[in-house]
């Protein structure tokens, strides 16, 4: 049981400590763009920003897979159309 006097740190507490240290680092560096401070105002902003970045990466992966599937479908349709035309012309038995 994690609590007072417990040895070790739970996974939630470890993640929170990492987020707090990142937040402090962002506050020290100061990320200003056009006069606006882009550093998160709280630790939740750091955690949320990381999750948004992860989800954006997942969406990019899904988009690339959909583009690949689309290419396969288009290639299949074109190949079927060419084969049909060749049969109609009598070039392929």
C-alpha positions in Angstrom: 0.0 0.0 0.0 1.4 3.4 -1.0 1.1 6.0 1.6 3.0 7.7 4.4 6.2 5.9 5.2 5.8 3.6 2.2 8.9 2.5 0.4 9.0 3.2 -3.3 6.9 5.3 -5.6 3.7 4.2 -7.5 3.5 4.6 -11.3 1.0 7.5 -11.0 3.3 9.4 -8.6 6.3 8.8 -10.8 4.5 10.1 -13.8 3.4 13.2 -11.8 6.9 13.9 -10.7 8.2 13.7 -14.3 5.4 16.1 -15.4 6.2 18.5 -12.6 9.9 18.6 -13.5 9.1 19.2 -17.1 6.7 22.0 -16.2 9.3 23.6 -14.0 11.8 23.4 -16.9 9.4 25.0 -19.3 8.7 27.8 -16.8 12.4 28.4 -16.4 13.2 28.5 -20.1 10.1 30.6 -21.0 8.6 29.9 -24.3 7.5 33.2 -25.8 6.2 33.5 -29.3 5.1 37.0 -30.5 4.9 38.1 -26.9 2.7 35.3 -25.7 4.0 32.8 -23.2 3.3 29.3 -24.6 4.5 27.4 -21.5 1.7 25.6 -19.8 0.2 27.3 -16.8 0.0 24.1 -14.7 1.2 20.5 -14.6 -2.1 19.4 -16.2 -1.2 21.5 -19.2 2.0 19.5 -19.6 0.3 16.2 -19.3 -2.5 17.2 -21.7 0.0 18.6 -24.2 1.9 15.3 -24.2 -1.4 13.3 -24.7 -2.4 15.7 -27.6 1.0 15.1 -29.2 0.6 11.3 -28.9 -2.9 11.5 -30.4 -1.7 13.7 -33.2 1.0 11.1 -34.0 -1.6 8.3 -34.0 -3.8 10.3 -36.4 -0.8 10.8 -38.7 -0.2 7.1 -38.7 -3.9 6.3 -39.5 -3.9 8.9 -42.3 -0.9 7.2 -43.9 -2.5 3.8 -43.6 -5.7 5.1 -45.2 -3.7 6.6 -48.0 -2.0 3.3 -48.6 -5.3 1.4 -48.6 -6.7 4.0 -51.1 -3.7 3.4 -53.4 -4.2 -0.4 -53.3 -7.9 0.0 -54.1 -7.3 2.4 -57.0 -4.6 0.1 -58.4 -6.9 -2.9 -58.2 -9.7 -1.0 -59.9 -7.4 0.2 -62.7 -6.0 -3.2 -63.2 -9.4 -4.8 -63.4 -10.5 -2.1 -65.9 -7.4 -2.7 -68.1 -8.0 -6.4 -68.0 -11.6 -6.0 -69.0 -10.7 -3.7 -71.9 -8.0 -6.1 -73.2 -10.6 -8.9 -73.1 -13.1 -6.8 -75.1 -10.5 -5.9 -77.6 -9.6 -9.6 -78.0 -6.0 -9.2 -77.1 -6.4 -11.6 -74.1 -8.3 -14.8 -74.4 
